[in-house]
Amino acid sequence: MSLTESQKQIIEHSIERVAELEGDPAEKVYDRLFAEQPEMREMFVLDRDGSARGHMLAEALNCVFDLAGPRSYAPVLIQSELTNHRNLGVPPAVFATFFRVVRDCFRDILGDEWDKATDAAWNALLAEIGSFIEQQAAKYGMELS
């Protein structure tokens, strides 16, 4: 299932609004991730200045923009990051959690601006990412959890 043009525009607009309202949302995204997946915090023990976390969020958002646009590299990026994260002990299901956490955090930041259309667009995006992660995990013999 591909995103509609309207959904793509809604997703892009929501990311832009988060940047306008929050600036860099990395701290809020990772606070939420660590609250939900406390075991992930120790993966960032050497990231004292938050640069690795910021880079990971930027890569995830670049991936989202590519999925909402030309789709020139996002599928390959997701597949390679699944492998990289598996080598770090992060199963594909936890890798997928990050995109949901981003969505949830952005929903909180946007508050009343987050409407049914925005929710539907992000849910469609997450379903697509989840499906792709499941396919790649199966293809490369990775267990989801």
C-alpha positions as CSV (number, residue, x, y, z in Angstrom):
1,M,0.0,0.0,0.0
2,S,1.4,3.4,-1.0
3,L,0.7,6.7,0.6
4,T,-1.7,9.0,-1.2
5,E,-0.4,12.4,-2.3
6,S,-2.6,14.0,0.4
7,Q,-1.1,11.7,3.1
8,K,2.4,12.5,1.9
9,Q,1.7,16.2,2.2
10,I,0.1,15.9,5.6
11,I,3.1,13.9,6.9
12,E,5.6,16.5,5.5
13,H,3.6,19.4,6.9
14,S,3.4,17.8,10.4
15,I,7.1,17.3,10.5
16,E,7.7,20.9,9.4
17,R,5.2,22.1,12.1
18,V,7.0,20.1,14.8
19,A,10.3,21.8,13.7
20,E,8.6,25.2,13.9
21,L,7.1,24.6,17.3
22,E,9.8,22.5,19.0
23,G,13.0,23.0,17.1
24,D,14.9,19.8,17.7
25,P,12.5,17.2,19.1
26,A,15.2,14.6,19.7
27,E,15.3,14.9,23.5
28,K,11.5,14.4,23.7
29,V,11.6,11.5,21.2
30,Y,14.3,9.7,23.2
31,D,12.8,10.4,26.6
32,R,9.7,8.7,25.3
33,L,11.6,5.8,23.7
34,F,13.6,5.2,26.9
35,A,10.4,5.3,29.0
36,E,8.9,2.6,26.8
37,Q,12.0,0.6,26.2
38,P,14.4,1.3,29.2
39,E,16.8,-1.3,27.9
40,M,17.6,0.9,24.9
41,R,19.1,3.7,27.1
42,E,22.2,1.6,27.7
43,M,22.7,1.5,23.9
44,F,23.5,5.2,24.1
45,V,25.8,5.2,27.1
46,L,28.6,6.8,25.0
47,D,26.3,9.4,23.4
48,R,27.0,12.0,26.1
49,D,26.1,15.0,24.0
50,G,23.1,13.5,22.2
51,S,24.7,13.7,18.7
52,A,24.1,10.0,17.9
53,R,20.5,10.3,19.0
54,G,20.1,13.4,16.9
55,H,21.7,11.7,13.9
56,M,19.4,8.7,14.3
57,L,16.3,10.9,14.4
58,A,17.5,12.9,11.4
59,E,18.0,9.6,9.5
60,A,14.6,8.4,10.4
61,L,13.0,11.6,9.3
62,N,15.0,11.6,6.0
63,C,13.6,8.1,5.6
64,V,10.1,9.3,6.1
65,F,10.6,12.2,3.7
66,D,11.9,9.7,1.1
67,L,8.9,7.4,1.6
68,A,6.7,10.4,1.1
69,G,8.6,11.4,-2.0
70,P,10.8,9.6,-4.5
71,R,11.4,6.4,-2.5
72,S,15.0,6.4,-3.9
73,Y,16.7,5.0,-0.8
74,A,14.4,4.5,2.2
75,P,13.7,0.8,1.6
76,V,17.5,0.0,1.3
77,L,18.2,2.2,4.4
78,I,15.6,0.4,6.5
79,Q,17.0,-3.0,5.4
80,S,20.6,-2.0,6.2
81,E,19.6,-0.5,9.5
82,L,17.7,-3.6,10.5
83,T,20.9,-5.5,10.0
84,N,23.0,-2.9,11.8
85,H,20.6,-2.9,14.7
86,R,20.3,-6.6,14.9
87,N,24.1,-6.8,15.2
88,L,23.7,-4.4,18.2
89,G,21.1,-6.7,19.8
90,V,18.0,-4.7,18.7
91,P,15.3,-6.9,17.2
92,P,13.3,-5.7,14.2
93,A,10.2,-5.1,16.4
94,V,12.0,-2.7,18.6
95,F,13.5,-1.0,15.6
96,A,10.0,-0.4,14.3
97,T,9.0,1.0,17.7
98,F,11.2,4.0,17.0
99,F,8.9,5.2,14.1
100,R,5.8,4.8,16.3
101,V,7.5,6.7,19.1
102,V,8.3,9.6,16.7
103,R,4.7,9.7,15.6
104,D,3.4,9.7,19.2
105,C,5.8,12.4,20.2
106,F,5.0,14.5,17.2
107,R,1.2,14.1,18.0
108,D,1.9,15.4,21.6
109,I,3.9,18.3,20.3
110,L,1.2,19.3,17.8
111,G,-1.6,18.9,20.2
112,D,-4.9,20.3,18.7
113,E,-3.2,20.6,15.3
114,W,-3.1,16.8,15.1
115,D,-6.4,15.9,13.5
116,K,-7.9,12.7,12.1
117,A,-6.3,13.2,8.7
118,T,-2.9,13.6,10.3
119,D,-3.5,10.5,12.4
120,A,-4.6,8.5,9.4
121,A,-1.6,9.6,7.3
122,W,0.9,8.6,10.0
123,N,-0.9,5.3,10.7
124,A,-0.7,4.5,7.0
125,L,3.0,5.4,7.0
126,L,3.6,3.2,10.1
127,A,1.7,0.3,8.5
128,E,3.8,0.6,5.4
129,I,7.1,0.7,7.4
130,G,5.9,-2.2,9.6
131,S,5.1,-4.3,6.6
132,F,8.4,-3.6,5.0
133,I,10.3,-4.4,8.2
134,E,8.4,-7.7,8.5
135,Q,9.2,-8.6,4.8
136,Q,12.9,-7.8,5.3
137,A,13.1,-9.6,8.6
138,A,11.6,-12.7,7.0
139,K,13.8,-12.4,3.9
140,Y,17.0,-12.2,6.0
141,G,15.9,-14.8,8.6
142,M,15.5,-12.3,11.5
143,E,13.0,-12.9,14.3
144,L,10.8,-9.9,14.8
145,S,11.0,-9.9,18.6
